[in-house]
Amino acid sequence: MNSKLKVLYKQLEDDRNSLMAELSKASSDRLFQKPSKEKWSVSEILTHLVVSEQLTVRYLKKKSLGVDQLKNSGIGERIRYAVLKISQRLPLKYKAPESVVSNTPAAMSLPDLDTNWRGTRHDLEQFLDSITDNNVNKLIYKHPVAGRFDIVHCLMFMREHYLHHLPQIKRLL
């Protein structure tokens, strides 16, 4: 695996493992408890994170089939990513993209979430192992709002997305 991708992937896994260890101390009732009718429970937030990662990995695999035809990222993508990162750091609420909402099942139990998230991350790791250094800058990922990015931006966004939801999770716990 490319060294930069390896570092980013390890960061994602360290975050996931740390959160799952913390969540293992919480009761099932606590994980499914909604703060209000229109707000998500911890389990719903985690289900959202897992599904969004599953859809991302599926999309990456599909786009990789024609990776040679894809353009390389440049300054425009770096600027758009910086704006996207800032948007994730602001304490604002965003509506989940329809593609994520329509593919999200009911909130899963912690064991099911753990199994699904581990499997998704394993698929991601295998995919990252297949990326050659000359394809790291290819515009292989498409964010639903911000547009196309390379795999490095994709992994950084996955972490930003997690960090965006982490304060919600901590408040609910």
Buried (B, 14 or more C-beta within 10 A) or exposed (E): BBEEBEEBBEBBBEBBEEBBEEBEEBEEEBBBBBEEEEEBBBBBBBBBBBBBBBBBBBBBBEBBEEBEEBEEBEEEBEEBBEEBBEBBEEEEEEEBBEEBEEEBEEBBEBEBBBEBBBEBBEBBBEBBEEBEEEBBBBBBBBBEEBBBBBBBBBBBBBBBBBEBBBEBBEEBE
